[in-house]
Amino acid sequence: MRRKIRQLIKDLERAGFEFAPGKGSHRKFYHPLTKQVVIVSGGLGDDVHRYQERDLQRAVDAVKKHEEQP
């Protein structure tokens, strides 16, 4: 069973990303320290696509790398 958009959003929030309000069906999340933006499309119950998983992983890795720097 594939992950859902709802789970992807929870992972982003755990990594410190915040929701940026906007119009339309896409959700925009940004990280206040790295200024990185991740766009999430789809309904909360929809399956996550591979590119969305990849974007999430890259964003979380960038946050971890930023936190490790002195």
Order of alpha helices (4+ residues) and beta strands (2+ residues): alpha-beta-beta-beta-alpha
